[in-house]
Amino acid sequence: MLGTLVRPGRDSTASAPAVRGEEVAKEAERLFGPEGKVAIGAAPRPDEPLFDIDVTTFATNRRVLEYLEFFQVDARDRFEIWLSRLGRYEGMIRERLRARGLPEDLIYLTLIESGLSNTAVSRARAVGMWQFMASTARLYGLTVDPWVDERRDPYKATDAAVTYLADLVQRLGSVYLAAAAYNAGVARIERGVARLPGEQDTLTDYTFFQLADRRYLRRETRDYVPKLIAASLIAKQPDRYGFTEIQRLPPLVFDEITIPDATGLDVVARLADTSIAAILELNPRFVRGITPPGHEVTVRVPRGRGALVAIRYDTLPATERVTFLDHYVARGQTLSEIARRYRVTVAMIQSANPRLRPHALRIGQRIIIPVSGRIVPASAWSVPPEGRVRRISRGGVGAVSAHRVRAGETATQIARRYGVSLTQLLEYNGLTVASVIRPGDVLKIPAAGTCPGPAASPPRSC
């Protein structure tokens, strides 16, 4: 979420001149009358954007005007990025809002909540595009555990957010009060309403501004609806506010396949002949880069690859579904320290080492580290004898199947060392004779005499 507004200085620069607050006020008065309201029965101009939240009534509110200027000047670069992301998800979000009978322009809450970032994390530990706290997420059916965080999944999180917003609108009777409650919690809004003078039998959008004017809400919440209105004005007519070169990202398209047990997203990427980054973008909920062990889940792959991945997965040995590394305990190391080095959790290490005694580690003890889909810093490596890395089956029985490249080694030397041909080694790792290997790279080692693995192009007989 955006922090407290810092008023831009008059010497601030931008790639296009900002539409100042006074200009917006004059334009609103010309269009909507001296009170900034649309005259009853007046037809909108042909080029006037249509809103299904009440933007026009409050377009000249002081904080709305300040945020219009803020988004065009101080936050301009960020807002351009947010508008580009809108193309990814706008159709999906509008469809879900429409299905629940909610105003579609509530989509612009995602701009002020997270800038449509699935990885956004607030100071209060709210996560994802819709900035759910863990407790609220679970209340609305989202899974939040060490393996899966559906707050990061734009589709599942949107379903939960739309249900939550529908509940708030039904309870409070006002879109803007519901938006404020989404930010602050419904109890705070109801306490503020109870302090208003007179009877409050009917709550309206104007009630929010009464609460804000009397400072019955925290500053963040007082600014929340003005931010929404300002963001809506710009998003609906970006050219009007100088955002003339927005490159909208295309919507995501994908197939879905069923994965029965723990599988690394790096493995899924190889089966789909695509990059790990592409699979991670489609599946941001798998926070450890691995699907959860012991659970059947749905995984998204690029459109047109679903059938291919399913066929390849069915022939994939269980021992090749997750990549593991060996770590050899050094003097003074704790399990927590080892987990931090490899960017995994203690629970993940314990699940891969069921007999491990965390408080009785021995120097030189081998610990299996699950690292599928993770970016492991070179400094984390604990090199076993001869630089070997093991791929371990879930039952704990393993054989050497990967090698960490050391300084001075060539692919030919590594292939000869493990008794496989250079062609096999290269094809198994999706490499060519022109590829460069560097110290620290990990090469998968095919069993002698086997065909190339899934990184190669379509399976064929040897």
VMD Tcl script that draws the C-alpha trace (Angstrom):
set ca {
  {0.00 0.00 0.00}
  {1.09 3.57 -0.50}
  {2.42 5.24 2.59}
  {1.50 8.62 3.99}
  {1.21 11.23 1.28}
  {4.22 13.49 0.89}
  {3.20 16.60 -1.01}
  {5.28 16.96 -4.16}
  {7.45 20.02 -4.39}
  {6.70 22.52 -7.14}
  {10.07 21.77 -8.71}
  {9.17 18.10 -9.15}
  {9.54 16.84 -12.69}
  {7.59 14.31 -14.70}
  {7.59 13.02 -18.22}
  {4.34 14.88 -18.91}
  {2.84 17.95 -17.22}
  {0.62 17.08 -14.29}
  {-3.02 18.06 -14.27}
  {-3.07 20.26 -11.18}
  {-5.78 20.08 -8.58}
  {-7.23 23.48 -9.46}
  {-7.54 22.41 -13.11}
  {-9.46 19.31 -12.09}
  {-11.72 21.38 -9.85}
  {-12.55 23.80 -12.67}
  {-13.18 20.96 -15.11}
  {-15.40 19.18 -12.60}
  {-17.38 22.37 -11.97}
  {-17.82 22.89 -15.71}
  {-18.99 19.33 -16.22}
  {-20.89 18.63 -13.03}
  {-22.04 21.98 -11.68}
  {-20.80 24.19 -8.83}
  {-21.08 21.40 -6.25}
  {-19.20 18.93 -8.40}
  {-22.36 16.88 -8.86}
  {-23.95 15.65 -12.06}
  {-27.16 17.49 -12.78}
  {-30.20 15.24 -12.60}
  {-31.10 13.98 -16.05}
  {-27.96 15.45 -17.64}
  {-26.49 13.28 -20.36}
  {-22.74 12.59 -20.10}
  {-20.46 13.93 -22.80}
  {-19.52 11.34 -25.44}
  {-15.88 11.37 -24.31}
  {-16.71 11.34 -20.59}
  {-15.74 8.06 -18.87}
  {-18.51 6.17 -17.14}
  {-17.93 5.03 -13.56}
  {-19.97 2.60 -11.50}
  {-18.62 3.99 -8.24}
  {-19.47 7.57 -7.28}
  {-16.38 9.36 -8.52}
  {-17.97 12.55 -9.82}
  {-19.63 13.64 -6.56}
  {-16.31 13.67 -4.74}
  {-13.92 14.56 -7.61}
  {-13.18 17.98 -6.09}
  {-12.48 16.72 -2.57}
  {-9.19 18.23 -1.39}
  {-7.49 14.89 -0.73}
  {-8.66 13.50 -4.07}
  {-7.06 16.47 -5.84}
  {-3.84 16.03 -3.86}
  {-3.63 12.36 -4.77}
  {-4.32 13.12 -8.42}
  {-1.26 15.34 -8.37}
  {0.75 12.85 -6.30}
  {0.14 9.97 -8.72}
  {1.17 12.18 -11.66}
  {4.36 13.54 -10.09}
  {6.02 11.77 -7.16}
  {4.50 8.35 -7.86}
  {4.43 8.65 -11.63}
  {6.93 5.89 -12.43}
  {5.22 3.48 -10.06}
  {1.77 4.33 -11.38}
  {2.89 3.63 -14.96}
  {4.01 0.17 -13.88}
  {0.70 -0.41 -12.08}
  {-1.29 0.61 -15.15}
  {0.76 -1.75 -17.32}
  {-0.02 -4.64 -14.94}
  {-3.71 -3.84 -15.16}
  {-3.83 -5.50 -18.56}
  {-2.80 -8.82 -17.00}
  {-5.79 -9.11 -14.70}
  {-8.44 -6.50 -15.53}
  {-10.75 -8.80 -17.48}
  {-10.60 -11.52 -14.83}
  {-11.24 -9.16 -11.91}
  {-14.08 -7.30 -13.60}
  {-15.76 -10.59 -14.47}
  {-15.67 -11.72 -10.83}
  {-16.92 -8.37 -9.49}
  {-19.74 -8.37 -12.03}
  {-20.75 -11.92 -11.09}
  {-21.23 -10.82 -7.46}
  {-23.19 -7.70 -8.40}
  {-20.41 -5.38 -7.24}
  {-19.20 -2.22 -9.03}
  {-16.54 -3.25 -11.51}
  {-14.51 -0.12 -10.75}
  {-13.62 -1.64 -7.39}
  {-10.85 -3.22 -9.45}
  {-8.91 -0.02 -8.79}
  {-8.53 -1.04 -5.15}
  {-5.74 -3.28 -6.44}
  {-3.84 -0.21 -7.66}
  {-3.76 1.42 -4.24}
  {-3.38 -1.83 -2.29}
  {-0.44 -3.39 -4.10}
  {-0.01 -1.95 -7.59}
  {-1.30 -5.37 -8.75}
  {1.80 -7.09 -7.40}
  {1.31 -10.69 -6.29}
  {4.49 -10.57 -4.22}
  {3.73 -7.34 -2.33}
  {4.14 -7.58 1.45}
  {3.14 -4.70 3.72}
  {4.71 -3.68 7.03}
  {1.73 -5.34 8.73}
  {2.48 -8.59 6.82}
  {-0.48 -8.30 4.46}
  {0.38 -10.20 1.28}
  {-0.46 -10.27 -2.40}
  {-2.45 -8.24 -4.89}
  {-5.38 -7.84 -2.49}
  {-3.19 -7.48 0.64}
  {-4.86 -10.10 2.81}
  {-3.77 -10.65 6.38}
  {-3.32 -14.37 7.08}
  {-6.29 -14.59 9.45}
  {-8.71 -12.92 7.02}
  {-7.36 -14.98 4.14}
  {-8.07 -18.24 5.97}
  {-11.53 -16.97 6.95}
  {-12.31 -16.54 3.25}
  {-11.01 -19.93 2.21}
  {-7.41 -19.22 1.21}
  {-4.63 -21.61 2.17}
  {-1.71 -20.04 4.02}
  {0.95 -22.50 5.18}
  {4.71 -23.08 4.77}
  {4.21 -24.55 1.28}
  {1.27 -22.64 -0.20}
  {0.18 -19.02 0.18}
  {-2.91 -18.43 -1.92}
  {-2.84 -14.72 -1.09}
  {-0.18 -14.58 -3.82}
  {-2.44 -16.29 -6.37}
  {-4.26 -13.55 -8.31}
  {-7.20 -15.78 -9.22}
  {-7.85 -17.37 -5.85}
  {-7.14 -14.12 -3.98}
  {-9.56 -12.23 -6.24}
  {-12.31 -14.75 -5.52}
  {-11.74 -14.26 -1.79}
  {-11.52 -10.46 -2.06}
  {-14.74 -10.21 -4.05}
  {-16.58 -12.33 -1.47}
  {-15.15 -10.19 1.34}
  {-16.16 -6.95 -0.40}
  {-19.66 -8.29 -1.05}
  {-20.02 -9.06 2.66}
  {-18.83 -5.56 3.60}
  {-21.16 -3.81 1.16}
  {-24.11 -5.85 2.42}
  {-23.25 -5.05 6.04}
  {-22.50 -1.34 5.64}
  {-24.71 -0.41 2.69}
  {-22.08 1.79 1.03}
  {-19.28 1.04 -1.42}
  {-16.94 3.62 0.10}
  {-17.61 2.49 3.67}
  {-16.95 -1.08 2.49}
  {-13.66 0.05 0.93}
  {-12.69 1.78 4.17}
  {-13.57 -1.37 6.12}
  {-11.44 -3.42 3.72}
  {-8.54 -1.22 4.82}
  {-9.26 -0.76 8.51}
  {-11.64 -3.55 9.49}
  {-15.40 -3.32 9.81}
  {-15.33 -2.82 13.59}
  {-13.39 0.46 13.29}
  {-15.85 1.79 10.74}
  {-18.86 0.86 12.84}
  {-17.30 2.48 15.92}
  {-16.78 5.66 13.92}
  {-20.37 5.62 12.64}
  {-21.63 5.23 16.20}
  {-19.88 8.50 17.12}
  {-21.61 10.53 14.41}
  {-24.30 12.91 15.70}
  {-27.95 12.07 15.07}
  {-29.52 8.89 13.80}
  {-27.60 6.84 11.25}
  {-30.34 4.59 9.92}
  {-29.04 4.88 6.35}
  {-25.35 4.84 5.56}
  {-24.14 6.26 2.25}
  {-20.85 7.02 0.54}
  {-21.10 10.50 2.01}
  {-20.92 8.92 5.48}
  {-17.30 8.00 4.80}
  {-16.40 11.65 4.25}
  {-18.23 12.60 7.45}
  {-16.05 10.13 9.33}
  {-12.92 11.40 7.60}
  {-13.71 15.08 8.21}
  {-14.27 14.41 11.92}
  {-11.04 12.38 12.09}
  {-12.88 9.35 13.42}
  {-10.61 7.21 11.24}
  {-6.86 6.74 11.12}
  {-5.07 8.84 8.53}
  {-4.35 5.82 6.33}
  {-8.06 5.02 6.19}
  {-9.09 8.67 5.77}
  {-6.87 8.76 2.67}
  {-7.94 5.36 1.36}
  {-11.10 6.36 -0.51}
  {-9.57 9.58 -1.93}
  {-6.73 7.41 -3.26}
  {-9.27 5.06 -4.83}
  {-11.12 7.93 -6.51}
  {-7.91 9.51 -7.82}
  {-6.60 6.17 -9.08}
  {-9.95 5.50 -10.80}
  {-9.92 8.88 -12.55}
  {-6.44 8.27 -13.96}
  {-6.94 4.59 -14.82}
  {-10.16 5.32 -16.73}
  {-8.61 8.15 -18.77}
  {-4.81 7.84 -18.60}
  {-4.24 10.08 -21.64}
  {-6.06 12.92 -19.88}
  {-3.47 12.79 -17.10}
  {-0.39 12.39 -19.28}
  {0.00 8.60 -19.15}
  {0.12 8.25 -22.92}
  {2.59 5.39 -23.45}
  {1.38 2.63 -21.17}
  {2.36 -0.82 -22.45}
  {-0.42 -3.04 -21.12}
  {0.74 -6.56 -20.30}
  {-1.37 -9.21 -22.04}
  {-3.67 -11.46 -19.99}
  {-2.16 -14.71 -18.80}
  {-3.34 -17.80 -20.65}
  {-2.62 -21.28 -19.40}
  {-3.56 -24.93 -19.10}
  {-4.01 -26.65 -15.76}
  {-2.66 -30.07 -14.88}
  {-2.91 -32.21 -11.75}
  {0.28 -32.95 -9.82}
  {-0.15 -35.79 -7.29}
  {2.76 -35.16 -4.93}
  {5.75 -32.97 -4.16}
  {7.26 -31.74 -7.43}
  {9.67 -28.89 -8.06}
  {8.52 -26.07 -10.27}
  {11.89 -26.29 -11.98}
  {10.95 -29.83 -12.98}
  {7.57 -28.64 -14.28}
  {9.37 -25.96 -16.31}
  {11.61 -28.56 -17.95}
  {8.64 -30.78 -18.75}
  {6.87 -27.78 -20.31}
  {9.95 -26.65 -22.27}
  {9.75 -23.22 -20.67}
  {11.57 -21.14 -18.08}
  {11.23 -21.41 -14.32}
  {10.25 -17.72 -14.31}
  {7.26 -18.47 -16.57}
  {6.05 -21.25 -14.28}
  {6.58 -19.13 -11.17}
  {4.51 -16.30 -12.66}
  {1.64 -18.70 -13.31}
  {1.96 -20.37 -9.89}
  {3.02 -17.74 -7.34}
  {1.19 -19.53 -4.52}
  {3.88 -22.23 -4.25}
  {6.16 -20.18 -2.03}
  {8.90 -22.83 -1.70}
  {9.18 -23.58 -5.41}
  {7.75 -27.05 -4.73}
  {4.20 -28.37 -4.69}
  {3.25 -29.57 -1.19}
  {4.21 -33.17 -0.33}
  {1.37 -35.62 0.12}
  {-1.19 -33.38 -1.61}
  {-2.69 -33.45 -5.08}
  {-2.72 -29.92 -6.51}
  {-3.44 -28.09 -9.74}
  {-0.48 -26.46 -11.48}
  {-0.70 -23.97 -14.35}
  {1.50 -24.34 -17.43}
  {1.64 -22.22 -20.61}
  {-1.35 -22.59 -22.93}
  {-1.00 -25.60 -25.20}
  {1.54 -27.42 -22.99}
  {-0.83 -29.17 -20.57}
  {-1.18 -32.48 -22.44}
  {2.56 -32.65 -23.13}
  {3.48 -32.04 -19.48}
  {0.96 -34.62 -18.28}
  {2.40 -37.27 -20.60}
  {5.99 -36.50 -19.61}
  {5.13 -36.39 -15.92}
  {3.58 -39.86 -16.05}
  {6.92 -41.29 -17.21}
  {9.04 -39.26 -14.76}
  {10.62 -41.37 -12.00}
  {9.57 -40.32 -8.51}
  {13.22 -39.74 -7.66}
  {13.40 -36.95 -10.26}
  {10.40 -34.93 -9.12}
  {12.26 -32.83 -6.55}
  {15.85 -31.62 -6.56}
  {17.78 -32.08 -3.32}
  {21.24 -31.04 -2.26}
  {23.47 -32.54 0.41}
  {24.69 -30.26 3.19}
  {27.50 -31.31 5.52}
  {27.23 -29.74 8.96}
  {30.10 -27.44 9.92}
  {31.27 -26.65 13.43}
  {28.77 -24.53 15.35}
  {26.01 -24.64 12.72}
  {22.37 -24.83 13.77}
  {19.45 -26.06 11.72}
  {18.01 -22.53 11.58}
  {21.27 -21.18 10.20}
  {21.41 -23.92 7.55}
  {17.80 -23.19 6.54}
  {18.60 -19.49 6.13}
  {21.63 -20.25 3.98}
  {19.53 -22.24 1.51}
  {16.46 -19.98 1.76}
  {14.19 -22.78 2.93}
  {12.38 -23.39 6.21}
  {13.41 -25.60 9.10}
  {10.16 -27.52 8.58}
  {11.14 -28.30 4.98}
  {14.51 -29.69 6.09}
  {12.88 -31.76 8.82}
  {10.33 -33.21 6.39}
  {13.18 -34.33 4.11}
  {15.13 -35.76 7.07}
  {12.58 -37.54 9.29}
  {15.22 -38.96 11.67}
  {17.05 -35.68 12.11}
  {17.60 -34.47 15.69}
  {17.77 -30.65 15.35}
  {19.51 -30.11 18.68}
  {22.06 -32.87 18.23}
  {23.76 -32.08 14.93}
  {27.21 -33.59 14.38}
  {30.11 -32.06 12.50}
  {30.19 -33.63 9.03}
  {26.63 -34.97 9.31}
  {24.86 -35.09 5.92}
  {21.51 -33.26 5.75}
  {19.24 -33.36 2.71}
  {18.10 -29.90 1.53}
  {15.06 -29.63 -0.81}
  {15.82 -26.78 -3.22}
  {13.57 -27.29 -6.26}
  {12.67 -23.97 -7.82}
  {14.81 -22.07 -5.31}
  {17.67 -19.72 -6.12}
  {20.48 -20.93 -3.89}
  {23.35 -18.45 -3.39}
  {26.80 -19.82 -4.15}
  {27.88 -18.99 -0.59}
  {25.35 -21.52 0.73}
  {26.98 -24.54 -0.85}
  {28.45 -27.19 1.40}
  {30.60 -29.25 -0.94}
  {30.50 -33.00 -0.32}
  {33.37 -35.27 -1.36}
  {34.24 -34.85 -5.07}
  {31.71 -32.04 -5.45}
  {28.79 -34.41 -5.76}
  {25.11 -33.58 -5.30}
  {22.51 -36.28 -4.74}
  {18.94 -36.62 -5.93}
  {17.20 -38.53 -3.15}
  {14.00 -40.52 -3.34}
  {11.35 -39.86 -0.70}
  {12.30 -43.14 0.93}
  {15.80 -41.83 1.53}
  {17.65 -44.13 -0.90}
  {19.63 -42.22 -3.45}
  {22.36 -42.32 -6.04}
  {24.64 -39.67 -7.47}
  {22.71 -37.85 -10.23}
  {24.07 -34.30 -10.25}
  {27.44 -32.60 -10.11}
  {28.50 -29.15 -9.01}
  {31.01 -27.72 -11.47}
  {34.36 -26.80 -9.97}
  {36.96 -24.36 -11.29}
  {38.83 -25.75 -14.29}
  {36.39 -28.57 -15.04}
  {35.01 -29.12 -18.53}
  {31.83 -30.87 -19.61}
  {33.96 -33.54 -21.31}
  {35.82 -34.28 -18.06}
  {32.58 -34.49 -16.09}
  {30.97 -36.82 -18.65}
  {34.03 -39.10 -18.64}
  {34.09 -39.12 -14.84}
  {30.53 -40.45 -14.60}
  {30.79 -42.86 -17.52}
  {28.35 -41.11 -19.84}
  {28.84 -39.57 -23.25}
  {29.26 -35.83 -23.70}
  {26.16 -35.79 -25.93}
  {24.09 -37.48 -23.21}
  {25.29 -35.03 -20.56}
  {24.61 -31.97 -22.69}
  {21.18 -33.09 -23.90}
  {20.14 -34.15 -20.40}
  {20.82 -30.59 -19.22}
  {19.37 -28.80 -22.24}
  {22.84 -27.63 -23.34}
  {24.76 -27.61 -26.62}
  {28.46 -27.83 -27.41}
  {28.45 -24.01 -27.55}
  {27.11 -23.68 -24.00}
  {29.40 -22.34 -21.29}
  {29.49 -23.97 -17.85}
  {30.82 -22.07 -14.87}
  {32.04 -22.98 -11.39}
  {29.02 -23.44 -9.15}
  {26.69 -24.66 -11.92}
  {24.88 -27.93 -11.19}
  {24.69 -30.51 -13.97}
  {22.31 -33.45 -13.81}
  {24.04 -36.75 -14.52}
  {22.04 -39.32 -16.51}
  {22.50 -42.96 -15.65}
  {24.98 -44.53 -18.04}
  {23.27 -45.65 -21.22}
  {20.01 -43.81 -20.60}
  {18.20 -41.49 -22.93}
  {18.36 -37.71 -22.43}
  {15.98 -36.41 -19.80}
  {12.98 -34.13 -20.11}
  {15.12 -31.08 -20.79}
  {15.74 -32.45 -24.25}
  {13.21 -32.13 -27.01}
  {10.44 -34.63 -27.40}
  {11.11 -38.08 -26.03}
  {12.59 -40.45 -28.56}
  {14.09 -43.90 -28.52}
  {17.86 -44.24 -27.95}
}
mol new
graphics top color blue
foreach p $ca { graphics top sphere $p radius 0.5 }
foreach p [lrange $ca 0 end-1] q [lrange $ca 1 end] { graphics top cylinder $p $q radius 0.2 }
display resetview
